[in-house]
Amino acid sequence: MKQNLTRILGLLLIFTLLLGISAPALADGSKTVSVLFTHDLHSHFLPSAKEGGGEFGGFARLMTVIREQRAKDPNAILVDGGDFSMGSLFQTAFADSAQELRLMGAMGYDATTLGNHEFDYLPEGLASMLRAAKTSGEYTPPILNSNYLPKEADSDIAKAFEEYGVRDYLLLERGGVHFALFGLFGYDSDKCAPNSGMTLENPAEAAQRTLDAAVLECKTLYGVRPVVVCLSHGGTEVGKGEDYALAEAVTGIDLIISGHSHTTLSEAIEVNGTYIVSAGEYGKHLGVVKLRYGTDDDVTLADYELIPIDEMVEEDPTLAALVESCKENVETGYLSQYGVGFHEVLVNNPYNFESVKEVYGSQHESPLCNIFSDAYKWAAEQALGEEVDVALTAAGVVRESLPTGKVTTSDVFNAASLGVGTEGELVRVYITGEDLLNAFEVDASVQPLMSAAQLFFSGAEYRFNTKRMIFNKVDHAVLRRNDGTTAEIQKDKLYSVVTGMYCGQMLGAVEATSMGLISITPRDARGNPIAAEELVNHVIKDQQGKPVKEWYAIASYLQEMGGETDPRYREPDGRKIVYSSLNPLKLLRQANKFTYILLLVLAVLLILILLIVRRILRKHRRKSGKHTA
């Protein structure tokens, strides 16, 4: 039934396109064309709860608004800026069912591009998904990708790209107006996909090369310059960001659909004759751009609107039925092995936890993240049958908060859905006490520079002064044992650490990202260093040999609370204390090499200043003596 509904939708779409309705011409001969867009949908087929009440998003509601816009302009194109997968329980069917692309096909998307999260199941997972989409027999949107290509031409992912038809650009014609669409991958996206197996070409160079080729082909075939639309997974904010820099560097892009940074731009940004737009993540809005295409091939912005997708929008019944079938697929194909349901209530939560934005916003102890790290430690100890020293998570892997009231399986998965090659499997490694102290310093010193790097620990308590020297901000740190006692951290001792696969890989990258100033080296029980690709050999497995997932660790931990969230998560418990003081004693307490180096530099500068002042005074005295004589 699902396939029949999808095919009917596809036939209706094709029939509409074949009507050949011309774009409306204005008095000066120019035409107005519409571009409908989304980005960073992250498998959010269902609506999400808003902070303070209400809902946003949901594919069935999004479909209703898309239909309304197409009724106003049958020639409108519909595109997406990447990261269409990974972020909800629906992602668990990514490799086998390609549900994201199939639903986007049913909604009539003309094109999408790849985001970094399309590589979360590694190249083989993406290859499997592309083949599943192709063999479904359903219409799925073309994937445009001009600068993120397989390292080896004969690799499996390269073959899957060819089989699916991944291409640099696409030429479309609607109502007498031609479009050239192309896809682009950004630098930060590449950093966020460390196991993609792909090679990144300079985005600006690739963009110029690709659009020049697309424009030339369109002029050769049709004698006109097309409207050039870039589907970018680079990201932007007002006045900065990769897509802002892209628009400055490249000539000829009319419109950039800017994904990756989850930005919501209420007004389009114009840079170098290029308009940059963003509609926010998870289908919060349908972006609508109206462009005026002049007789001289000039393209200008006629109108820009973000239409909210919320509880005021009725669900499209056909899409709602397709989403429901996708949910059933997840229930039977994935959740059944864990013995939980999609909307099964795990615990009642009376506490108002922080939003993800608030988690990122400042250095602080977070009750929400305390639950996550405590759950990892608890689940690891349940599986291993022994106490582990420390568990940790990072702000960057917290995707959503836990709601007040009923917390379901779906809520937990949405909050902890980030993984590399898996749904975030837990790993156990060992690090020295010195490296553990360095991990606290990463939290204290790096967060102001990179908010996603804020860390949250279970099994430790520490304190840091924000006014101290970088990488020497922590002035107190101890282990906190399960029985409530504390223990000193010995620098040359090995300590067991539990974290998610993604965080585990990032630990080993600290030395490179800090330019060698500090390091954290994951090791095995014997103290031998572990390479990032070897972490798969250190996945924690339960008594049945099944890998322990991050989301399931949290879900099980909440279930163990007996129906209501443990009161100790009502507020911080003092495991991380952040303070600011210029008291000299507090600035110098537990000083390390970074503070000593700074003191030495200051001492040398002070001596130089004194010598210079002394020399100036001597010259002044000599001149005064000569004048008196």
Rosetta blueprint (number, residue, H / E / L):
1 M L
2 K H
3 Q H
4 N H
5 L H
6 T H
7 R H
8 I H
9 L H
10 G H
11 L H
12 L H
13 L H
14 I H
15 F H
16 T H
17 L H
18 L H
19 L L
20 G L
21 I L
22 S L
23 A L
24 P L
25 A E
26 L L
27 A L
28 D L
29 G L
30 S L
31 K E
32 T E
33 V E
34 S E
35 V E
36 L E
37 F E
38 T E
39 H L
40 D L
41 L L
42 H L
43 S L
44 H L
45 F L
46 L L
47 P L
48 S E
49 A E
50 K L
51 E L
52 G L
53 G L
54 G L
55 E E
56 F E
57 G L
58 G L
59 F H
60 A H
61 R H
62 L H
63 M H
64 T H
65 V H
66 I H
67 R H
68 E H
69 Q H
70 R H
71 A H
72 K H
73 D L
74 P L
75 N L
76 A L
77 I E
78 L E
79 V E
80 D E
81 G L
82 G L
83 D L
84 F L
85 S L
86 M L
87 G L
88 S L
89 L H
90 F H
91 Q H
92 T H
93 A H
94 F H
95 A H
96 D H
97 S H
98 A L
99 Q H
100 E H
101 L H
102 R H
103 L H
104 M H
105 G H
106 A H
107 M H
108 G L
109 Y L
110 D L
111 A E
112 T E
113 T E
114 L L
115 G L
116 N H
117 H H
118 E H
119 F H
120 D L
121 Y L
122 L H
123 P H
124 E H
125 G H
126 L H
127 A H
128 S H
129 M H
130 L H
131 R H
132 A H
133 A H
134 K H
135 T H
136 S L
137 G L
138 E L
139 Y L
140 T L
141 P L
142 P L
143 I E
144 L E
145 N L
146 S L
147 N L
148 Y E
149 L E
150 P E
151 K L
152 E L
153 A L
154 D L
155 S L
156 D H
157 I H
158 A H
159 K H
160 A H
161 F H
162 E H
163 E H
164 Y H
165 G L
166 V L
167 R E
168 D L
169 Y E
170 L E
171 L E
172 L E
173 E E
174 R E
175 G L
176 G L
177 V E
178 H E
179 F E
180 A E
181 L E
182 F E
183 G E
184 L E
185 F E
186 G L
187 Y H
188 D H
189 S H
190 D H
191 K H
192 C L
193 A L
194 P L
195 N L
196 S L
197 G L
198 M E
199 T E
200 L E
201 E L
202 N L
203 P H
204 A H
205 E H
206 A H
207 A H
208 Q H
209 R H
210 T H
211 L H
212 D H
213 A H
214 A H
215 V H
216 L H
217 E H
218 C H
219 K H
220 T H
221 L H
222 Y H
223 G L
224 V L
225 R L
226 P L
227 V E
228 V E
229 V E
230 C E
231 L E
232 S E
233 H E
234 G L
235 G L
236 T L
237 E E
238 V L
239 G L
240 K E
241 G L
242 E H
243 D H
244 Y H
245 A H
246 L H
247 A H
248 E H
249 A H
250 V L
251 T L
252 G L
253 I L
254 D L
255 L E
256 I E
257 I E
258 S E
259 G L
260 H L
261 S L
262 H L
263 T L
264 T E
265 L L
266 S L
267 E L
268 A L
269 I E
270 E E
271 V E
272 N L
273 G L
274 T E
275 Y E
276 I E
277 V E
278 S L
279 A E
280 G L
281 E L
282 Y L
283 G L
284 K L
285 H E
286 L E
287 G E
288 V E
289 V E
290 K E
291 L E
292 R E
293 Y E
294 G L
295 T L
296 D L
297 D L
298 D L
299 V E
300 T E
301 L E
302 A E
303 D E
304 Y E
305 E E
306 L E
307 I E
308 P E
309 I L
310 D E
311 E L
312 M L
313 V L
314 E L
315 E L
316 D L
317 P H
318 T H
319 L H
320 A H
321 A H
322 L H
323 V H
324 E H
325 S H
326 C H
327 K H
328 E H
329 N H
330 V H
331 E H
332 T H
333 G H
334 Y L
335 L H
336 S H
337 Q H
338 Y H
339 G L
340 V L
341 G L
342 F L
343 H L
344 E L
345 V E
346 L E
347 V E
348 N E
349 N E
350 P L
351 Y L
352 N L
353 F L
354 E L
355 S L
356 V H
357 K H
358 E H
359 V H
360 Y H
361 G H
362 S L
363 Q L
364 H L
365 E L
366 S L
367 P H
368 L H
369 C H
370 N H
371 I H
372 F H
373 S H
374 D H
375 A H
376 Y H
377 K H
378 W H
379 A H
380 A H
381 E H
382 Q H
383 A H
384 L H
385 G L
386 E L
387 E L
388 V L
389 D L
390 V E
391 A E
392 L E
393 T E
394 A E
395 A H
396 G H
397 V H
398 V L
399 R L
400 E L
401 S L
402 L L
403 P L
404 T L
405 G E
406 K E
407 V E
408 T E
409 T H
410 S H
411 D H
412 V H
413 F H
414 N H
415 A H
416 A L
417 S L
418 L L
419 G L
420 V L
421 G L
422 T L
423 E L
424 G L
425 E E
426 L E
427 V E
428 R E
429 V E
430 Y E
431 I E
432 T E
433 G H
434 E H
435 D H
436 L H
437 L H
438 N H
439 A H
440 F H
441 E H
442 V H
443 D H
444 A H
445 S H
446 V H
447 Q L
448 P L
449 L L
450 M L
451 S H
452 A H
453 A H
454 Q L
455 L E
456 F E
457 F E
458 S E
459 G L
460 A E
461 E E
462 Y E
463 R E
464 F E
465 N E
466 T L
467 K L
468 R L
469 M L
470 I L
471 F L
472 N L
473 K L
474 V E
475 D E
476 H E
477 A E
478 V E
479 L E
480 R E
481 R L
482 N L
483 D L
484 G L
485 T L
486 T E
487 A E
488 E E
489 I L
490 Q L
491 K L
492 D L
493 K L
494 L E
495 Y E
496 S E
497 V E
498 V E
499 T E
500 G E
501 M H
502 Y H
503 C H
504 G H
505 Q H
506 M H
507 L H
508 G L
509 A L
510 V H
511 E H
512 A H
513 T H
514 S L
515 M L
516 G L
517 L L
518 I L
519 S L
520 I L
521 T L
522 P L
523 R E
524 D L
525 A L
526 R L
527 G L
528 N L
529 P E
530 I L
531 A L
532 A H
533 E H
534 E H
535 L H
536 V H
537 N H
538 H H
539 V E
540 I L
541 K E
542 D L
543 Q L
544 Q L
545 G L
546 K L
547 P E
548 V L
549 K E
550 E H
551 W H
552 Y H
553 A H
554 I H
555 A H
556 S H
557 Y H
558 L H
559 Q H
560 E L
561 M L
562 G L
563 G L
564 E E
565 T L
566 D L
567 P H
568 R H
569 Y H
570 R L
571 E L
572 P L
573 D L
574 G L
575 R L
576 K E
577 I E
578 V E
579 Y E
580 S L
581 S L
582 L L
583 N L
584 P H
585 L H
586 K H
587 L H
588 L H
589 R L
590 Q L
591 A L
592 N L
593 K H
594 F H
595 T H
596 Y H
597 I H
598 L H
599 L H
600 L H
601 V H
602 L H
603 A H
604 V H
605 L H
606 L H
607 I H
608 L H
609 I H
610 L H
611 L H
612 I H
613 V H
614 R H
615 R H
616 I H
617 L H
618 R H
619 K H
620 H H
621 R H
622 R H
623 K H
624 S H
625 G H
626 K H
627 H H
628 T H
629 A L
